Structure formats: C-alpha cells, structure tokens
Amino acid sequence: MKEGINRRQFIGGASMLAAAGVVGMLAGCTQPQTDAAQSSESTEATPQQPQNINETHDCDILVIGSGAAGLAAAVQAGELGANTICIESQSVAGGNMNGVEGCFGVGSRMQKEEGIEVDPGEVIRLEIEQSQYRCSGPGYVDMVHNSGENIDWLLDNGVTFGQVDVDKGDILVFHRFANHTGGKDYVPAMVEAAEKNGVTFMYDTEGTSLIKADDGSVAGAYAETKGGDAIQINAKSVIIATGGFADNQDYMAECGLKPNSYVIGGVPGHDGLGHQMGIGAGAKSNRESTAMLAAFKVPTTPGYYDNGKFDFVVGIAAPYSMWINEKGERFINEDFAGANAMAMTMPTWKNEKTYIIMDAPMMDMFVNGDADAQKQLEDAIGEQEILKADTLDDLASQASIDASALTETVDRYNGFAATGADLDYGKSAEAMMPLSTAPFYAIHVIPQVNTSIGSLQTDRTFHAVDENYEPIKGLYVVGVEGAMLWNNIYTINVSGGCNANNVNSGRVAARDAVENL
C-alpha cells in the first residue's frame, strides 16, 4: 500500500463524504425504495375541474404537502390565525424528513448558550462561491439571517435538538436533531403544533390542479382521495410544498438521469404533480437548473437504515480507489467529491456503467473485520453487483470490459500512484493507492436520488412567478419545489441548508399569505 495512508485515514479520513450527515440526509428513510423504472409517465397539467365534486371545503390557506416545508407553513399560518387546510398524498405526514438529521442555523439561542459566534457573511459567501455564482444572493441573505430565529421557533414548537456541530463542514451551524432523524424529532412535534393551532390535515389526498380566478390569481385547488373522491378546496392562497419530482422519470431524464440508471431513496409521492399544478397555473419552470440530493448506491445491498455497509460505499472507499466506466476507462479524479459530496454522481451520468475498483488490501480495510460487512460483501458478490476475481483479466470478463483496456488503465494508474503525480486528472497523492494485490473487486454503483431541488421559479416571498417574472397572486411554492438557492448542484458543505430553506420558505410564504388575506 502507498506509504503514508493507514487504516485510520482510509476508514475515517474519507468521512468527508460519508459523515453521518451526508449518509443520513441521502439514505432516505426506513420505507422501501422506489425504483425509477416504476414511475408513471406524466404530462404537463392545465387547470381542469373534475366532472363530479364529492366534497367542497373553504379556507384561508391551503398547503399542499406535509413534509418539512409544508409543516412549517401550516404551523406558521395556524399561529397567525388563518383557517388552514393541509392535504397530503400519503397516509402520514413527514415526506423525506425521516432521512434528515438536522438544520442549519446562525444566531440561535443554542449557539448563544454555547458561546458560538458565526459570521453570516462568511457563510453566504461560501455558499454563493460553491454554487458557481448561480444562486439567488438575496434569497441566501434572507435564509441565513432568518435561520437562528427559525431554529428558536422550532424549539418553541417542540422540535428536539441535541447539539450544534459542524457535521461535514468547518462551521458550527448544524443543529443536530436529538434522535438524529426528523421523523422522530421534527414531524410529530410540528403536526401537533399545527393541529393545536387549528390546522386541518387531510391524508391520502393528492392535489391534482389549481383553481384560477377570472383575474388570473389562484383561488384554491382540486384534489382526489385514494378512494377516488374528487374534492374542491377554495382558498385565498395556495402553498405548494410537494417535495420535488424525483419519482418522475421523464423529468429526471430531462435533467440528465436516464430511466433505469438510478434508484430513488426517498419516500413515495414525489411524482411531479406539484410542478405540473404550478405550470398549469402559469408558473415558470426551473427544471433546466434543478439540483439533486444524490449519492452512490450499490444495487441489491441493504440501505443505510437497514445496517447497510456498502450503501454509499463511495464515502469510505472511493476517494482512494479507481473509478472506471463500461469501457474500462478512468474518467475523473476520484477524490474530487471531497469539496462537495453532492457532486459525486455527476461525472457518471453519461456512463452506461460505473465501477469502483479495489484490491484485497483496500477491501480488507473497508470491511475492517465487520461480520455484517463481510456477509453483505459475499451476498453482493452472489448477486454480481460486486465482482471478485483473482486476475484483472477475469474481472474484466465478468464486467464485460475489454481486458487489455482495463489492464492498461490499472497499469497507468499504478504508475501515477508510485510517483505521487496523477498526470491525467490531478488526484492528490495522499488519496492514491496502487491496485496490485489479488483478489480484485469491481463495485457496481449507480446514483441514488433522495430529492430534486428547484422545480418552479419563485421570488423573495416564495410567490411563484410567471414567464415575465411577475408574482402569481395567491400562489406560493416552498421547500425543495421552490428553492432558488441551488442551481444544478446542491452545496452541502454548509450543513443543513436544504432543511433551513424548507423551514424558512414555509414560514415566509405563510406570513406573506396571511398579510394578503
């Protein structure tokens, strides 16, 4: 093995990618994964009244979706005295919050009690730089400067936090949930707070299209229950909080992820209907700039919450190993995602197949004597998702790769590892380890997408905007559906930002909607 890289560095040092925050946020939840191939095809919707209405309801504010952002909007609207209805397509509230471990904040009372001081300008600059200057600067200013008070508001509403830490970054801004999951620490408390403030929840009820008034404003929505009943809900404002379109393979293909080339890690229900409702009401699409909360998955292996040892294997092993495509070509400096873990899958989207190549010492370091990991390795080998061979030629044959191409790639890489200079991709010398000791392994990885981020364009109050960037009266889009803070890539380094946007956007939209009743 390359001198200077030891077991601790290999297993622990690469936690820049696999720290609990990354894995927890990306691994989804305890519910079964939904294969992208099972997603139904869809077309853009236009406002359309069902032929027969079984029920009609009236309210001030209608919230569509009860994930992190929808619950924040519902609680805030209820606190301000608005007659609020929240509909949810699933049988329970929470959405993808089961896979979220905390929330970003600057200036919270938790930080003040610990004497933690953070420069908000430093955080905002870091995020804007990481986004390649394509995000909404004013949006970041609002989110960051509101974040401390938002954490305090969550605490006041019963959300339980354990500590403030840096998670994956260098700044003490991550407010970690007490039980490390929003499913236990956020969702029950926020549902209780909403109901206490008079919010009515309607589960197993999916929004289908928006109601438009003669003046072009949004005046409610049509919905359908799982039993097939059509519902009309008249509202003075509608807040869409439907959690993105990760289940919609047509939309995902437009973003560059081909059908059957990825799996979904979040809960069901993110089928793009929220996006379609907004488009049908005249909102401007943001799909061309959508970012993905995504990392690698080894097919057939158990998930993170099922004690998976190879799920998100990239976080532990990949920076030190070699990545190849279906032609046996190396295509990236494998340590690149240390700067932003959300970039890890992006270079693979054009590959037909992607393999992480390891040799025996690497695999031994990764398994590290763990009996569960050893069994999962053997099971994955039996499923042929992890290939094992005593020679590179045999490994290439199993992967249907030209043997001479793979051997040439490995020899070239080993030469770079020996000299400490990667002349092809500039990988750091500290992360290069030669592949020289049999048996050799080829770990098949595909993207696992937890959620899409940025679906419909919004303004500073989270009004949906039309093609002329004018706000659509009565229509708000919050959470990941209306996020303007990330374009094409999610900057996960300032930990908990996505959830901070969920809370902030829900509150801002609800307050604005109440002010305009």
C-alpha positions in Angstrom: 0.0 0.0 0.0 1.1 3.5 -0.6 3.2 4.7 2.3 1.5 7.4 4.4 -2.0 6.1 4.1 -3.1 4.0 7.0 -6.2 2.2 8.1 -7.5 5.1 10.1 -7.1 7.5 7.1 -8.8 5.1 4.8 -11.8 4.3 7.1 -12.1 7.6 9.0 -10.4 10.2 6.9 -12.7 9.8 3.9 -15.7 10.6 6.2 -15.6 14.0 4.4 -18.1 12.2 2.2 -19.6 9.6 4.5 -20.1 11.5 7.7 -23.4 10.8 9.4 -24.9 14.0 7.9 -24.3 13.1 4.3 -25.3 9.5 4.7 -28.3 10.3 6.8 -29.6 13.0 4.6 -29.2 10.9 1.4 -30.1 7.5 2.5 -33.7 8.3 2.5 -35.7 6.5 5.2 -36.9 3.2 6.5 -39.6 2.9 3.9 -38.8 0.7 0.8 -37.1 2.4 -2.1 -39.0 3.1 -5.3 -37.3 2.0 -8.5 -37.3 4.8 -11.0 -38.5 2.4 -13.6 -41.8 2.1 -11.8 -42.6 5.8 -12.1 -45.5 6.6 -14.3 -45.2 8.9 -17.3 -46.8 12.3 -17.0 -47.6 15.4 -19.0 -47.9 19.0 -18.0 -51.2 19.7 -16.4 -53.6 22.5 -17.0 -56.3 23.6 -14.6 -59.2 21.3 -15.0 -62.3 20.9 -12.9 -63.3 17.3 -12.2 -66.7 16.3 -13.6 -68.2 15.4 -10.3 -67.2 17.1 -7.0 -67.8 14.9 -3.9 -66.8 17.5 -1.3 -66.2 21.2 -1.1 -64.1 23.0 1.5 -63.3 26.6 2.2 -60.3 28.0 3.9 -57.9 30.9 4.0 -54.7 29.0 3.2 -54.3 25.6 1.5 -51.0 23.9 2.0 -50.3 21.0 -0.5 -47.8 18.6 1.1 -46.8 18.0 4.7 -43.1 17.5 4.6 -40.6 19.8 6.3 -41.7 22.9 4.4 -45.4 22.2 4.3 -45.5 21.6 8.1 -43.6 24.9 8.7 -46.1 26.7 6.5 -49.1 25.1 8.2 -47.8 25.8 11.7 -47.0 29.4 10.9 -50.3 30.0 9.2 -52.2 28.4 12.1 -50.3 30.5 14.6 -51.3 33.7 12.8 -55.0 32.7 13.0 -55.5 31.7 9.4 -58.1 28.9 8.6 -55.7 26.4 7.2 -56.1 23.1 5.4 -53.1 20.8 4.7 -53.5 18.0 2.2 -51.1 15.1 1.9 -50.9 12.4 -0.7 -49.5 9.8 1.7 -51.2 8.3 4.8 -48.8 10.1 7.2 -47.0 13.5 7.4 -43.3 14.0 7.0 -42.2 13.3 3.5 -38.4 12.9 3.3 -37.8 14.2 6.8 -37.1 10.6 8.1 -33.7 11.0 6.3 -32.9 14.5 7.6 -30.6 14.7 10.7 -30.7 18.4 11.5 -31.0 22.0 10.4 -28.6 24.9 9.6 -28.8 28.0 11.8 -26.8 31.1 12.6 -27.5 33.1 15.8 -29.8 30.5 17.5 -30.1 30.5 21.3 -28.5 27.1 21.3 -25.4 28.7 19.7 -25.5 31.7 22.0 -25.7 29.4 25.1 -22.5 27.7 23.9 -20.8 30.9 23.0 -20.7 30.1 19.3 -20.4 33.1 17.0 -20.7 32.7 13.3 -20.2 35.4 10.6 -23.3 35.2 8.4 -21.5 37.0 5.6 -18.8 34.3 5.6 -21.4 31.6 5.3 -23.3 33.3 2.5 -20.1 34.0 0.5 -19.0 30.3 0.8 -22.4 29.1 -0.4 -22.5 31.5 -3.3 -19.0 30.5 -4.4 -19.8 26.8 -4.2 -22.9 27.4 -6.3 -20.7 29.0 -9.0 -22.5 32.3 -8.5 -25.7 31.0 -10.0 -27.9 31.1 -6.9 -30.2 33.8 -5.5 -28.0 36.1 -3.4 -31.0 37.9 -1.7 -32.5 34.5 -1.1 -29.4 33.4 0.8 -29.3 36.6 2.8 -32.9 36.0 3.9 -32.4 32.4 4.7 -29.2 32.8 6.7 -30.3 35.9 8.6 -33.6 34.3 9.5 -32.1 30.9 10.4 -31.3 31.5 14.0 -34.8 32.7 14.8 -36.2 29.9 12.8 -34.4 27.4 15.0 -35.7 29.1 18.1 -39.2 28.9 16.6 -38.8 25.2 16.0 -37.7 24.7 19.6 -40.7 26.7 20.9 -42.9 24.3 18.9 -41.4 21.2 20.5 -38.8 20.2 17.9 -36.0 18.5 19.8 -32.3 19.1 19.1 -29.3 17.5 20.7 -26.2 19.6 19.8 -24.6 22.1 17.5 -21.8 20.7 15.4 -20.0 21.2 12.1 -21.3 17.9 10.5 -19.4 17.8 7.2 -18.1 21.4 7.1 -15.9 23.6 9.3 -18.5 26.0 10.7 -20.6 25.3 13.9 -24.0 25.8 12.2 -25.6 22.3 12.1 -28.3 21.9 14.8 -28.5 18.1 15.0 -31.8 16.5 16.0 -31.8 14.8 19.3 -32.5 11.4 17.8 -30.7 12.2 14.5 -33.9 12.0 12.5 -36.6 14.4 11.6 -39.1 11.6 11.6 -38.8 11.5 15.4 -37.7 15.0 16.3 -39.5 17.3 13.8 -42.5 15.7 12.3 -44.6 14.7 15.4 -43.9 18.0 17.1 -44.9 20.0 14.1 -48.0 18.0 13.4 -49.1 18.5 17.0 -48.3 22.2 16.8 -50.3 22.6 13.6 -53.3 20.8 15.0 -53.1 22.8 18.2 -53.4 25.9 16.1 -56.5 24.6 14.3 -54.9 23.3 11.1 -57.0 20.5 9.4 -55.0 17.6 7.8 -56.4 15.6 5.0 -54.3 12.5 4.3 -54.4 10.2 1.3 -55.5 13.2 -0.6 -53.5 14.4 -3.6 -53.7 17.8 -5.3 -54.5 17.5 -9.0 -54.8 21.0 -10.3 -55.2 24.6 -9.2 -58.3 26.8 -9.4 -57.8 30.1 -11.1 -60.0 33.1 -10.7 -61.0 35.4 -13.5 -58.2 37.8 -12.7 -55.6 35.1 -13.0 -55.0 34.6 -9.3 -55.0 31.2 -7.7 -58.1 30.6 -5.7 -57.8 27.0 -4.5 -57.2 23.5 -5.8 -58.9 20.3 -6.8 -57.8 17.1 -5.1 -58.5 13.4 -5.2 -58.6 10.9 -2.4 -57.2 7.4 -2.7 -60.8 6.2 -2.7 -61.4 8.3 -5.9 -63.5 11.1 -4.4 -63.0 14.5 -6.1 -62.6 17.4 -3.7 -62.7 21.2 -4.3 -60.9 23.3 -1.8 -61.5 27.1 -2.2 -58.6 29.1 -0.7 -57.4 32.7 -0.7 -53.8 31.4 -1.1 -52.3 28.1 -2.0 -48.8 27.0 -0.8 -47.3 24.1 -2.9 -44.9 22.1 -0.8 -44.8 18.8 -2.7 -41.1 17.9 -2.4 -39.8 17.8 -5.9 -40.2 15.4 -8.8 -37.7 12.6 -8.1 -40.3 9.9 -8.8 -41.0 11.3 -12.3 -38.6 9.6 -14.7 -39.5 11.9 -17.6 -38.5 15.0 -15.7 -35.4 13.2 -14.3 -34.3 12.3 -17.8 -34.5 15.9 -18.8 -32.1 16.6 -16.0 -29.6 14.0 -17.4 -30.5 10.8 -15.4 -31.7 8.2 -17.8 -34.5 5.8 -16.8 -33.3 2.7 -15.0 -29.9 4.2 -14.4 -30.7 5.3 -10.8 -32.8 4.5 -7.8 -35.0 6.7 -5.6 -34.0 6.9 -1.9 -36.9 9.0 -0.5 -40.4 8.2 0.4 -43.0 7.8 -2.4 -45.2 10.6 -3.6 -42.8 13.0 -5.4 -44.3 12.4 -8.8 -44.1 15.9 -10.2 -47.8 16.8 -9.7 -46.9 19.9 -7.7 -44.7 21.0 -10.6 -47.5 20.3 -13.0 -50.0 22.2 -11.0 -47.8 25.2 -10.9 -47.1 25.1 -14.6 -50.8 24.7 -15.3 -51.4 28.0 -13.3 -48.8 29.8 -15.4 -45.7 29.4 -13.2 -42.3 29.5 -14.7 -40.4 26.2 -14.8 -36.9 25.8 -13.2 -36.3 22.3 -14.3 -33.4 23.3 -16.5 -31.5 24.2 -13.4 -32.7 21.6 -11.0 -30.1 20.2 -8.5 -30.2 16.7 -7.0 -29.6 15.5 -3.5 -27.9 12.3 -4.5 -25.0 9.9 -3.8 -24.0 6.4 -4.8 -25.9 3.1 -4.2 -24.7 -0.5 -4.7 -27.7 -2.3 -6.1 -29.2 -5.1 -4.0 -27.3 -4.1 -0.9 -29.1 -3.1 2.3 -29.8 0.6 2.8 -28.1 2.8 5.5 -31.1 2.4 7.9 -31.0 -1.3 7.4 -27.4 -1.6 8.6 -26.1 -1.3 5.1 -22.3 -1.5 4.9 -22.0 -0.9 1.2 -24.7 1.7 0.7 -22.8 4.9 0.0 -19.6 2.9 -0.2 -18.2 6.0 -2.1 -18.0 7.8 1.2 -15.5 5.4 2.6 -13.6 3.8 -0.2 -14.0 5.7 -3.4 -11.6 8.6 -2.9 -8.8 6.1 -2.6 -9.9 3.7 -5.2 -10.1 3.9 -9.0 -13.3 4.6 -10.9 -13.9 3.2 -14.4 -16.7 3.3 -17.0 -18.1 0.4 -19.1 -15.1 0.7 -21.4 -12.6 0.3 -18.7 -11.6 4.0 -18.8 -10.8 6.1 -15.8 -12.8 9.3 -16.1 -12.3 11.5 -13.0 -10.0 12.3 -10.1 -11.7 10.1 -7.6 -11.1 12.4 -4.6 -13.0 15.3 -6.3 -16.2 15.0 -4.2 -14.3 15.9 -1.0 -15.1 19.6 -1.9 -18.8 18.8 -2.4 -20.3 15.4 -1.8 -23.3 16.2 -3.9 -21.1 16.2 -7.0 -20.1 12.6 -6.6 -22.6 11.0 -9.0 -22.5 13.7 -11.7 -19.5 12.5 -13.7 -21.1 9.1 -14.0 -24.4 10.2 -15.5 -23.2 9.7 -19.1 -21.7 6.2 -18.3 -23.6 3.1 -19.2 -22.0 1.5 -16.1 -19.7 2.7 -13.4 -17.4 0.5 -11.2 -15.3 1.4 -8.2 -12.2 -0.8 -8.5 -10.5 -2.0 -5.3 -7.9 -4.7 -4.5 -7.6 -7.0 -1.5 -5.9 -4.6 1.0 -8.4 -1.9 0.2 -11.4 -4.2 0.7 -9.9 -5.6 3.9 -9.5 -2.0 5.2 -13.1 -1.2 4.2 -14.6 -4.3 5.8 -12.4 -3.9 8.8 -13.3 -7.2 10.4 -17.0 -6.4 10.5 -19.0 -9.6 10.2 -22.1 -7.8 8.8 -20.0 -6.1 6.2 -18.3 -9.4 5.2 -21.7 -11.1 4.8 -23.1 -8.2 2.7 -20.0 -8.3 0.6 -20.5 -12.0 -0.1 -24.2 -11.5 -0.8 -23.4 -8.7 -3.3 -20.8 -10.9 -5.0 -23.5 -13.6 -5.3 -25.8 -11.1 -6.9 -23.0 -10.0 -9.2 -23.3 -6.4 -8.1 -19.8 -6.6 -6.6 -17.5 -8.6 -8.9 -14.5 -10.5 -7.5 -11.6 -12.1 -9.4 -8.0 -13.3 -8.9 -6.9 -11.5 -12.1 -7.7 -8.3 -13.9 -8.5 -10.3 -17.0 -11.1 -12.3 -15.1 -12.5 -9.1 -13.5 -12.8 -7.5 -16.9 -14.5 -10.6 -18.3 -17.1 -10.6 -15.5 -17.8 -6.8 -16.1 -17.9 -7.3 -19.9 -15.0 -4.9 -20.3 -12.1 -5.3 -22.8 -9.3 -7.0 -20.7 -6.5 -5.1 -22.3 -8.2 -1.7 -21.8 -8.7 -2.4 -18.0 -5.1 -3.7 -17.6 -3.8 -0.6 -19.4 -5.9 1.7 -17.2 -4.8 0.0 -14.0 -1.1 0.0 -15.0 -1.2 3.7 -15.8 -3.0 4.5 -12.5 -0.5 2.4 -10.5 2.3 4.3 -12.2 0.8 7.6 -11.0 0.4 6.2 -7.5 4.0 5.2 -7.4 5.2 8.7 -8.4 2.6 10.5 -6.5 1.6 12.5 -9.6 -1.7 11.9 -11.4 -0.9 13.3 -14.8 -4.3 12.6 -16.2 -6.7 14.1 -13.6 -4.5 15.6 -10.8 -5.8 13.4 -8.0 -4.0 14.2 -4.7 -1.0 11.9 -3.9 -2.5 11.2 -0.4 -5.5 9.6 -2.0 -3.7 7.3 -4.5 -3.2 3.7 -3.6 -1.9 1.1 -6.1 -4.1 -1.7 -7.2 -1.7 -4.6 -7.1 -2.9 -7.4 -4.7 -5.5 -10.0 -5.7 -8.3 -10.6 -5.3 -9.6 -7.6 -7.2 -13.1 -6.1 -6.8 -15.3 -4.1 -9.2 -18.2 -2.5 -7.2 -21.1 -1.6 -9.4 -22.5 1.8 -8.3 -25.5 3.8 -9.5 -26.9 7.2 -8.3 -29.4 7.1 -5.5 -31.6 10.3 -5.6 -33.2 11.4 -2.4 -34.9 14.5 -3.9 -34.8 17.1 -6.7 -34.2 20.7 -5.7 -35.6 23.6 -7.6 -38.7 22.9 -9.7 -40.7 26.2 -10.1 -39.3 29.7 -10.0 -40.1 31.9 -7.1 -39.4 35.4 -5.8 -38.2 36.6 -2.4 -41.5 35.9 -0.7 -41.8 32.5 -2.4 -44.6 33.6 -4.7 -44.5 31.5 -7.9 -43.5 33.8 -10.8 -44.8 33.7 -14.4 -42.8 33.8 -17.6 -42.3 37.6 -17.1 -41.1 37.0 -13.6 -44.2 38.6 -12.1 -45.6 37.0 -9.0 -48.8 35.0 -9.4 -51.3 36.3 -6.9 -52.3 33.6 -4.4 -49.7 31.0 -5.3 -46.6 30.2 -3.3 -44.1 27.4 -3.8 -41.9 26.3 -0.9 -39.3 23.8 0.2 -37.3 22.0 -2.5 -40.0 22.6 -5.1 -39.5 26.4 -4.9 -35.8 26.6 -3.9 -33.8 29.2 -5.7 -30.6 28.7 -3.6 -29.1 25.9 -5.7 -28.7 25.5 -9.5 -27.6 22.2 -11.0 -25.7 21.3 -7.8 -26.6 21.3 -4.1 -23.8 22.9 -2.0 -24.0 20.5 1.0 -20.8 21.8 2.7 -22.7 24.3 4.9 -24.6 21.6 6.6 -28.4 21.6 6.9 -29.0 24.3 4.4 -31.7 22.5 2.4 -33.7 21.9 5.6 -33.2 25.5 6.7 -34.6 26.6 3.4 -37.6 24.3 4.0 -38.4 25.9 7.3 -37.7 29.5 6.1 -39.6 29.3 2.9 -42.7 27.7 4.6 -42.7 30.5 7.2 -42.1 33.4 4.8 -44.8 32.2 2.4 -47.3 31.7 5.2 -46.7 35.1 6.7 -47.0 36.8 3.4 -50.2 34.9 2.6 -51.8 35.9 5.9 -50.8 39.5 5.3 -52.5 39.4 2.0 -55.7 37.8 3.1 
